[in-house]
Amino acid sequence: MELAKTKQEALERGDKYYFTGKACKRGHLEKRHISGNCTECSRQVARKNNIEKRDLLSEQRKAQRENAGAERLSKQRKAYRERCAERIKLYNRARHRRVSHATLPGFNHILMAIHRDCPEGYECDHIEPIKGKDRSGLNVPWNLQYLTSYENNKKSNRTDYQGDSIIPIDWQQYK
């Protein structure tokens, strides 16, 4: 059966498509839906929408997986904190005591300013560790540097570390 030549003719016959023999505004020489859209244009729009929808769903699934992982990790951390609450409390007390004993009087405001001005993605690190293996440093401005979290964990408690992302601190600007 041959397609109707006009939209009106297709509507009268009850057909879904018609073919005018003229190209659509995008240059496709295809049959048209009775809605007036060329079938190739409709296909391209559907393809584009499907790709966008797939990408959106992919991003949503990725976010859900990340959230699920973060949620699981959060639950594990919470369970650990509950299980080892006393041990954590003792560790934090001992660390606070070490740091306060290693801090010279009169430098607290400078130390707080240095920690406050730490660049995004960096941590404030002691060049000479407060609790070193063979010697210990002080919690003073000239014993501080900025390191990325990765570099700081890599350095650990060593004094001979030469990292790539060390930012020295000009502590005298805080006087």
C-alpha positions as CSV (number, residue, x, y, z in Angstrom):
1,M,0.0,0.0,0.0
2,E,1.3,3.4,-0.9
3,L,1.7,6.2,1.7
4,A,-0.6,9.2,1.6
5,K,0.9,12.3,0.0
6,T,-0.5,14.8,2.6
7,K,-1.2,14.9,6.3
8,Q,-4.9,15.4,5.7
9,E,-5.1,12.3,3.4
10,A,-3.2,10.2,6.1
11,L,-5.6,11.4,8.8
12,E,-8.7,10.5,6.6
13,R,-7.2,7.0,5.9
14,G,-6.2,6.4,9.5
15,D,-2.5,6.1,8.7
16,K,0.3,7.1,11.0
17,Y,2.6,8.3,8.2
18,Y,2.6,10.2,5.0
19,F,5.2,11.1,2.3
20,T,5.3,14.5,0.6
21,G,8.3,13.9,-1.5
22,K,9.9,17.1,-0.1
23,A,12.9,17.3,2.3
24,C,12.2,18.3,5.9
25,K,13.8,21.5,7.4
26,R,17.0,19.5,8.3
27,G,17.2,18.1,4.7
28,H,15.9,14.5,5.3
29,L,13.8,13.0,2.5
30,E,11.9,10.6,4.7
31,K,8.2,9.8,5.5
32,R,6.6,11.9,8.2
33,H,4.5,11.2,11.2
34,I,1.0,12.6,11.2
35,S,2.4,14.9,14.0
36,G,4.4,16.5,11.2
37,N,7.8,15.3,12.2
38,C,10.2,13.6,9.8
39,T,10.9,10.0,11.0
40,E,14.7,10.5,10.8
41,C,14.5,13.7,12.9
42,S,12.4,11.8,15.4
43,R,15.0,9.0,15.5
44,Q,17.9,11.5,16.0
45,V,16.1,13.3,18.8
46,A,15.3,9.9,20.5
47,R,18.9,8.8,20.1
48,K,20.2,12.1,21.7
49,N,17.7,11.8,24.5
50,N,18.6,8.2,25.2
51,I,22.3,9.1,25.3
52,E,21.6,11.9,27.7
53,K,19.4,9.7,29.8
54,R,22.0,6.9,29.8
55,D,24.7,9.4,30.9
56,L,22.5,10.8,33.6
57,L,21.6,7.4,34.9
58,S,25.3,6.4,34.8
59,E,26.2,9.4,36.9
60,Q,23.4,8.7,39.3
61,R,24.4,5.0,39.7
62,K,28.0,6.0,40.2
63,A,26.9,8.5,42.9
64,Q,24.8,5.8,44.5
65,R,27.7,3.4,44.6
66,E,30.0,6.0,46.1
67,N,27.4,6.9,48.7
68,A,26.9,3.3,49.5
69,G,30.6,2.8,49.9
70,A,30.8,6.0,52.1
71,E,27.8,4.8,54.1
72,R,29.4,1.4,54.7
73,L,32.7,3.0,55.7
74,S,30.9,5.4,58.0
75,K,29.1,2.5,59.7
76,Q,32.4,0.7,60.0
77,R,34.1,3.7,61.5
78,K,31.2,4.3,63.9
79,A,31.3,0.6,65.0
80,Y,35.1,0.9,65.6
81,R,34.7,4.1,67.6
82,E,32.0,2.5,69.8
83,R,34.1,-0.7,70.2
84,C,37.4,1.1,71.0
85,A,36.1,4.3,72.6
86,E,38.3,4.0,75.7
87,R,41.4,3.3,73.6
88,I,40.7,6.3,71.3
89,K,40.1,8.6,74.3
90,L,43.5,7.5,75.9
91,Y,45.3,8.0,72.5
92,N,43.8,11.5,72.0
93,R,44.7,12.5,75.6
94,A,48.3,11.3,75.2
95,R,48.6,13.1,71.8
96,H,47.2,16.4,73.3
97,R,49.6,16.1,76.2
98,R,52.6,15.5,73.9
99,V,51.7,18.5,71.7
100,S,51.0,20.8,74.6
101,H,54.3,19.8,76.3
102,A,56.1,20.4,72.9
103,T,54.6,23.9,72.5
104,L,56.7,26.9,73.7
105,P,54.8,29.6,75.6
106,G,53.6,32.6,73.5
107,F,53.3,30.8,70.2
108,N,49.7,29.6,70.4
109,H,48.2,32.5,68.4
110,I,50.8,32.0,65.6
111,L,50.3,28.3,65.5
112,M,46.5,28.7,65.2
113,A,47.0,31.3,62.4
114,I,49.3,28.9,60.5
115,H,46.8,26.1,60.8
116,R,43.9,28.4,59.8
117,D,45.8,29.5,56.7
118,C,46.6,26.0,55.5
119,P,45.9,25.8,51.7
120,E,43.1,23.6,50.4
121,G,44.2,20.0,50.0
122,Y,47.2,20.4,52.4
123,E,47.9,19.5,56.0
124,C,50.1,21.2,58.5
125,D,53.0,18.9,59.3
126,H,55.9,19.0,61.7
127,I,59.3,18.8,60.0
128,E,60.8,17.3,63.1
129,P,58.1,14.9,64.4
130,I,56.9,15.6,67.9
131,K,57.1,11.9,68.7
132,G,60.2,10.9,66.7
133,K,61.9,7.5,66.8
134,D,65.3,8.8,68.0
135,R,64.5,12.5,68.7
136,S,61.5,14.8,69.1
137,G,60.8,18.2,67.7
138,L,58.8,21.1,69.1
139,N,55.4,22.4,68.2
140,V,56.7,25.8,67.1
141,P,56.2,27.8,63.8
142,W,59.7,27.1,62.4
143,N,59.1,23.4,62.7
144,L,56.0,23.4,60.5
145,Q,55.4,22.9,56.8
146,Y,52.4,22.3,54.5
147,L,52.1,18.8,52.9
148,T,49.4,17.1,50.9
149,S,47.6,14.4,52.9
150,Y,49.2,11.7,50.7
151,E,52.7,13.2,51.3
152,N,52.1,13.6,55.0
153,N,51.1,9.9,55.4
154,K,54.0,8.9,53.3
155,K,56.4,10.9,55.4
156,S,55.0,9.5,58.6
157,N,57.4,10.0,61.5
158,R,60.6,10.5,59.5
159,T,62.9,13.5,59.4
160,D,64.7,12.7,56.2
161,Y,61.7,13.0,53.9
162,Q,62.1,14.9,50.6
163,G,58.6,15.2,49.1
164,D,57.4,16.9,45.9
165,S,54.7,19.1,47.4
166,I,56.3,20.6,50.4
167,I,55.3,24.2,51.0
168,P,57.6,26.0,53.6
169,I,55.9,28.4,56.0
170,D,57.0,32.0,56.4
171,W,56.1,32.0,60.0
172,Q,57.6,35.5,60.7
173,Q,54.7,37.1,58.8
174,Y,52.5,36.1,61.8
175,K,54.4,38.0,64.4
